[in-house]
Amino acid sequence: MTFQTRATKRIWIKEPLAIYSTEESSGGLVIEDEKITELVGEGQKPSEEVDQVFDASNLVVLPGLINTHHHFYQTLSRSFPNALNQPLFAWLENLYPLWAKLSIADISISTRLALSELLLSGCTTTVDHHYLFSHELRNAIDVQVSEASDLGMRAVFCRGSMSLGVDKGGLPPSSVVQDEKIILADSERLIKTHHDSGEGSMLQIALAPCSPFSVTRQLMEATSEIASTHNVKIHTHLGETEDETRFCLDHYGMRPLDYLEDMNMLNNDIWLAHGIHFDTNEIARLGNAKVGVSHCPSSNMILSSGICPVFELEKAGVNIGLGVDGSSSNDSSNMIEELRMAMLLQRLKSGAQQISHLDAIRWATRGSAACIGRSDIGELSVGKQADIAMFSLKEPRFSGFSDALASLILSGAHKADFVLVAGNWVVENGELTGMDLEKLLADHQQASEELIRRFTS
């Protein structure tokens, strides 16, 4: 499918069943071009004529959800038998050899599938952290850029890297690591070719050394210098497991956060994936540095990695966002479901009185936007981008609700009915506009089966 922009119109999203906004807007909102231009009060009408009225009286309206951590290629290795029921390090060791067989066509179809799944769940902006670059995959992110453009979705593509193979004391096999000069040169190329730092940007590049156990200190520091020079964000896995902590103590003589700070990378230019294993002192330091943390509850539970101390981190000043993580550690890319998982897991840790459905929505919108350094998305406010997700409660799971916003999360919404990105309709009546989803699913399943055949042959 090739995404087409709409003609300029003023559209009134009229009188929603419920709306998540910091300002009075029970009468809905007006969008024009790619922005929200007016919030309408209760019983009021827009101040100027509109071209279209969209009846939202049966819909819950949220800012478009923002996914801050993912690995799209992993949609091809869901429920892979060799990796089932394993903690992170063993899980990775069983999957690296399979992922080494990825083709450029695999990157294309896995990206298309992940983006589609995210859009259908109300996600309008996504991060993807791609760190596997064989010779055939050297242009993987360029392919991803094309797929996101075709679907009309905002994206931050993280140029990941792995350079510390098992032969040099790291975790990944040598078949999936890359020369550091090539990594750095390609990082600069991608920034110069694709990164758009302007308001309303549809595409940004971040730099993302994979983890302390897969890249060298030299690469981490050189990547940080490039990011600083070009004013782009940095993303990396940190504090995910106790195995990672032991690795850092054994190899670097310090804990993961100390290692990051020792490289002068503890600042608000970075957001971390997972952020589970931090002590009280480290939480305070993260807050003082205004670091972002992508909380990935489903992945953390499946891999038994631990529970991110979200309440304590946010109280200390850390920006908290949500991420679905890779689809073979979550086995799903459903963003609205991740909100419920986040709320439930954090209630289990911090108590029912400390965590509400509104916290989960905030993490997935304003919090996620703060993690990736965006102030133009994540809110339903005048002047913000018209990224909007709308959900019907016309399902048995919601019947009997009193508070529509609460029911959306507590009763477990799993799909969006309407989604706009930059004012363009990308999901209508629960279907992707212009997409043959049945064909996509068949092609994706075939690609997954062919990948496994290549691995086993």
C-alpha positions in Angstrom: 0.0 0.0 0.0 1.1 3.6 -0.6 -0.2 6.1 1.9 -2.0 9.1 0.5 -2.4 12.3 2.4 -5.9 13.8 2.7 -7.2 17.1 1.3 -7.2 19.9 3.8 -10.3 19.9 6.0 -11.5 21.1 9.3 -12.8 18.0 11.1 -14.8 18.1 14.4 -14.3 15.0 16.5 -17.6 15.5 18.2 -18.7 14.8 21.7 -16.7 11.7 22.5 -17.9 9.1 25.1 -14.8 10.0 27.0 -11.6 11.9 26.2 -8.1 11.9 27.8 -7.1 15.6 27.9 -5.7 17.9 30.5 -8.2 20.6 29.4 -12.0 20.7 29.2 -12.8 19.1 25.9 -15.9 17.0 26.5 -17.4 18.6 23.3 -14.5 17.1 21.3 -11.8 18.7 19.3 -11.2 20.2 15.9 -8.3 19.2 13.6 -7.1 21.1 10.6 -4.2 19.9 8.4 -1.9 17.9 10.7 -2.7 19.8 14.0 -5.3 20.1 16.7 -6.7 23.6 16.3 -9.5 23.8 18.9 -10.8 22.0 22.0 -14.6 22.2 22.4 -16.2 22.5 25.7 -19.3 20.7 27.0 -22.4 21.6 25.1 -20.4 24.0 22.8 -19.7 24.0 19.1 -16.5 24.9 17.2 -15.8 28.6 16.9 -15.7 28.4 13.1 -17.4 26.3 10.5 -16.1 22.8 9.9 -16.0 20.7 6.8 -16.8 17.4 8.5 -18.4 16.3 11.7 -17.2 12.9 13.0 -19.6 11.4 15.6 -17.5 10.2 18.5 -20.3 9.7 20.9 -19.6 5.9 21.2 -15.8 6.3 21.3 -13.1 6.8 23.9 -10.6 9.3 22.5 -6.9 9.2 23.5 -3.8 10.8 22.2 -2.1 8.4 19.8 -0.1 5.9 21.8 3.7 6.1 21.6 5.8 2.9 21.7 9.3 3.6 23.0 11.0 0.2 22.5 10.7 -2.6 19.9 12.6 -5.0 17.6 10.4 -5.4 14.5 12.4 -8.3 13.0 11.5 -10.4 16.0 7.9 -10.7 14.7 9.3 -13.6 12.6 10.5 -15.6 15.6 7.5 -15.6 17.9 7.2 -18.6 20.2 10.4 -20.1 18.7 10.7 -23.5 20.5 14.4 -23.3 21.2 13.9 -20.1 23.2 10.7 -20.9 25.2 10.8 -20.7 29.0 14.3 -19.1 29.1 15.7 -16.0 30.9 17.3 -13.3 28.8 20.8 -14.5 28.2 19.8 -18.1 27.4 16.9 -16.8 25.3 19.3 -14.6 23.3 21.9 -17.4 22.8 19.1 -19.6 21.4 17.8 -16.9 19.0 21.0 -15.3 17.7 21.8 -18.1 15.3 18.2 -17.9 13.9 18.4 -14.1 13.5 21.8 -14.5 11.7 19.8 -16.0 8.8 17.6 -12.9 8.3 17.3 -11.5 4.7 16.5 -8.0 3.6 13.1 -9.2 2.5 12.5 -10.4 6.1 13.3 -6.9 7.4 10.7 -5.5 5.0 7.9 -7.9 5.8 8.5 -7.9 9.6 8.5 -4.1 9.7 5.3 -3.9 7.7 3.6 -6.5 10.0 4.9 -4.8 13.2 3.8 -1.3 12.1 0.4 -2.6 11.1 -0.1 -4.4 14.4 0.8 -1.3 16.3 -1.5 1.0 14.3 -4.4 -1.3 14.8 -3.8 -1.1 18.6 -3.9 2.7 18.6 -0.2 3.4 18.4 0.7 6.4 16.1 4.5 6.8 16.9 6.9 3.9 17.3 10.5 3.3 18.1 12.4 0.4 16.5 15.8 -0.7 17.8 17.5 -2.7 15.0 21.0 -4.0 15.8 21.5 -6.9 13.4 23.5 -5.9 10.3 24.9 -8.7 8.2 26.3 -7.8 4.8 22.9 -8.4 3.3 21.2 -6.3 6.0 23.5 -3.3 5.7 20.5 -1.2 4.4 18.0 -2.6 6.8 17.0 0.8 8.3 16.5 2.3 4.8 14.0 -0.4 4.1 12.2 0.3 7.4 12.0 4.0 6.6 10.2 3.1 3.3 7.7 0.8 5.1 6.9 3.4 7.7 6.4 6.1 5.0 4.1 3.8 3.1 1.8 3.2 6.1 1.9 6.9 7.2 3.2 6.2 10.7 5.6 8.2 12.8 8.8 6.4 13.6 12.1 6.7 15.4 14.5 4.2 13.9 17.4 3.4 16.2 20.6 2.5 14.4 21.6 -0.3 16.7 25.0 -2.0 16.9 26.8 -5.0 18.3 30.6 -5.2 18.1 31.5 -7.3 21.1 31.2 -10.9 20.0 31.6 -14.0 22.2 35.2 -14.4 21.0 36.0 -11.1 22.7 34.1 -11.7 25.9 30.6 -10.6 24.8 27.4 -12.5 24.4 26.5 -12.5 20.7 28.2 -14.9 18.2 30.7 -13.4 15.8 28.3 -14.0 12.9 26.0 -11.1 14.1 28.5 -8.5 15.1 29.8 -5.7 12.9 33.1 -3.7 12.5 33.0 -0.5 14.5 34.2 1.7 11.7 31.3 0.5 9.6 28.8 1.1 12.4 30.0 4.7 13.0 30.0 5.6 9.3 26.5 4.2 8.7 25.3 6.0 11.8 26.3 9.3 10.4 24.9 8.4 6.9 21.5 7.5 8.3 21.3 10.8 10.3 22.2 12.9 7.3 19.9 11.0 5.0 16.8 10.5 7.1 16.7 12.4 10.4 14.1 15.2 10.6 14.3 17.3 13.8 11.5 19.7 12.9 8.1 20.0 14.4 5.7 17.4 13.2 8.6 15.2 12.1 7.4 11.8 10.7 10.9 10.3 10.9 13.8 10.5 13.2 17.0 8.6 13.8 18.5 7.7 17.1 21.8 5.8 17.8 21.5 2.7 19.9 24.5 0.6 21.0 22.6 -2.6 21.9 23.8 -3.4 25.5 26.9 -3.5 27.8 27.4 -7.2 26.9 27.4 -6.7 23.1 29.3 -3.5 22.4 32.7 -2.2 23.4 33.3 0.9 25.6 35.1 2.5 22.6 32.0 2.1 20.4 29.7 3.5 23.2 31.8 6.6 23.6 32.2 7.2 19.8 28.5 6.7 19.3 27.8 9.3 22.0 30.1 11.8 20.3 28.3 11.4 17.0 24.9 11.7 18.7 26.0 14.9 20.4 27.4 16.4 17.2 24.2 15.8 15.3 21.8 16.4 18.2 20.1 13.0 18.1 19.0 10.8 21.0 20.7 7.7 22.3 18.9 4.5 23.2 20.3 1.3 24.8 19.3 -1.7 27.0 20.3 -1.1 30.6 19.4 -2.6 34.0 17.4 -5.4 32.4 18.6 -8.4 34.3 20.9 -9.4 37.2 23.0 -11.3 34.6 23.8 -8.0 33.0 24.8 -6.5 36.4 27.2 -9.5 37.0 28.6 -9.1 33.4 29.4 -5.5 34.0 31.0 -6.2 37.4 33.1 -9.0 36.0 34.2 -7.1 32.8 34.2 -3.5 33.8 34.5 -3.6 37.6 31.3 -1.5 38.1 27.5 -1.7 37.9 25.7 -0.9 34.6 24.7 2.6 35.6 28.2 3.4 36.9 29.6 2.2 33.6 27.2 4.5 31.7 28.1 7.5 33.9 31.8 6.7 33.6 31.4 7.2 29.9 29.6 10.6 30.4 26.4 9.2 29.0 24.1 9.7 32.0 22.1 12.6 30.8 18.7 13.6 29.3 19.9 12.7 25.7 19.4 9.0 26.5 16.5 6.8 27.2 16.9 3.2 28.5 15.1 0.1 27.7 13.8 -1.8 30.8 15.6 -0.1 33.7 14.7 -2.8 36.3 17.7 -3.4 38.5 18.6 0.0 40.0 19.1 0.6 43.7 17.8 3.7 45.6 20.9 5.7 45.0 20.9 4.9 41.2 17.2 5.9 40.9 18.0 9.3 42.4 20.9 9.7 39.9 18.7 8.8 37.0 16.1 11.3 38.1 18.7 14.1 38.5 20.0 13.4 35.0 16.4 13.4 33.6 17.0 10.1 31.9 14.1 8.3 30.2 13.1 4.7 30.9 11.0 2.5 28.6 9.0 0.2 30.8 8.3 -3.1 29.0 6.0 -5.1 31.3 5.0 -8.0 29.1 8.6 -8.7 28.0 9.9 -8.4 31.6 7.3 -10.9 32.8 7.8 -13.4 30.0 11.6 -13.5 30.5 11.2 -13.2 34.3 13.6 -10.3 34.2 12.0 -8.4 37.2 9.7 -5.5 37.8 10.7 -2.0 36.8 10.4 0.4 39.8 8.3 2.8 37.9 6.7 4.6 40.9 10.1 5.3 42.4 11.7 6.3 39.1 8.9 8.7 38.2 8.9 10.2 41.7 12.7 10.8 41.3 12.1 12.7 38.1 12.7 10.0 35.5 10.6 10.2 32.3 8.6 6.9 32.0 7.4 5.6 28.7 6.0 2.3 27.6 7.4 -0.2 25.1 6.0 -3.5 23.7 9.6 -4.8 23.2 10.5 -7.4 20.6 7.7 -9.7 19.5 9.6 -12.9 20.6 10.0 -11.7 24.1 6.4 -10.2 24.3 5.0 -12.3 21.4 2.7 -9.4 20.6 3.0 -5.8 19.4 -0.2 -4.5 20.9 0.2 -1.1 22.5 -3.2 -0.7 24.1 -2.8 -4.1 25.8 0.6 -3.0 27.1 -1.1 -0.2 29.1 -3.2 -2.7 31.1 -0.1 -4.9 31.7 1.8 -1.9 32.9 -1.0 -0.8 35.3 -1.4 -4.3 36.7 2.3 -5.0 37.2 2.9 -1.7 38.8 -0.1 -2.1 41.1 1.3 -5.4 42.2 4.6 -3.7 43.1 3.4 -0.4 44.5 -0.2 -0.9 45.6 -3.6 -0.1 44.2 -3.8 3.3 45.7 -0.5 4.4 44.0 -1.2 3.4 40.4 -4.3 4.1 38.3 -5.4 3.6 34.7 -4.6 7.3 34.2 -1.0 6.6 35.1 -0.8 4.0 32.4 -2.3 6.3 29.8 0.1 9.1 30.8 3.1 6.8 30.5 2.1 5.7 27.0 1.5 9.3 25.8 3.2 12.3 27.5 5.7 10.1 29.2 6.7 8.3 26.0 6.9 11.5 24.1 9.3 12.9 26.8 11.5 9.8 26.5 12.1 10.4 22.8 12.4 14.2 23.1 9.1 15.2 21.5 6.9 18.0 22.7 4.6 18.1 19.7 2.9 14.7 20.3 1.5 12.8 23.2 -1.3 15.3 24.1 -4.7 16.4 22.9 -4.0 20.1 23.1 -4.2 23.0 20.7 -1.1 23.2 18.5 -0.2 19.5 19.0 -0.1 17.0 16.2 -3.4 15.4 15.3 -2.4 11.9 16.4 -5.5 10.4 17.8 -6.7 6.9 18.7 -10.4 6.1 19.2 -11.8 3.0 20.8 -15.3 1.6 20.9 -16.7 -0.1 24.1 -19.2 -2.1 22.1 -17.9 -5.5 23.2 -19.0 -7.9 25.9 -15.8 -7.2 28.0 -16.9 -3.6 28.5 -20.7 -4.1 29.1 -21.8 -2.6 32.4 -19.0 0.1 32.6 -19.5 3.3 34.5 -16.2 5.1 33.9 -15.3 4.8 30.2 -11.7 5.7 30.5 -11.1 3.3 33.3 -13.0 0.5 31.5 -10.8 0.9 28.5 -7.8 -0.2 30.5 -9.3 -2.3 33.3 -11.5 -4.4 30.9 -8.6 -4.8 28.5 -9.1 -3.0 25.1 -7.1 -4.8 22.4 -7.9 -2.8 19.2 -8.6 0.7 18.0 -11.6 1.5 15.8 -10.2 4.8 14.3 -6.7 6.2 14.2 -5.3 9.4 12.8 -1.7 10.3 12.3 -0.9 13.9 11.5 -4.6 14.3 10.7 -4.7 11.4 8.2 -7.0 8.4 8.7 -4.8 5.3 8.9 -7.4 3.0 10.7 -11.1 3.2 9.9 -13.7 0.9 11.4 -10.9 -1.3 12.8 -9.2 -1.8 9.5 -6.0 -0.4 8.0 -6.8 2.0 5.2 -5.7 0.6 1.8 -4.1 -2.6 3.3 -4.8 -6.2 2.3 -4.2 -7.5 5.8 -5.0 -11.1 4.9 -2.2 -11.1 2.3 0.2 -9.4 4.7 -0.5 -12.1 7.3 0.0 -14.9 4.7 3.2 -13.4 3.4 4.6 -12.8 6.9 3.8 -16.3 8.1 5.5 -17.7 5.0 8.6 -15.6 5.7 8.7 -16.9 9.2 8.6 -20.5 8.1 11.2 -19.9 5.4 13.5 -18.3 8.0 13.2 -21.4 10.2 13.9 -23.7 7.3 17.1 -21.8 6.5 18.1 -22.1 10.1 17.5 -25.8 10.3 18.9 -26.8 6.9 
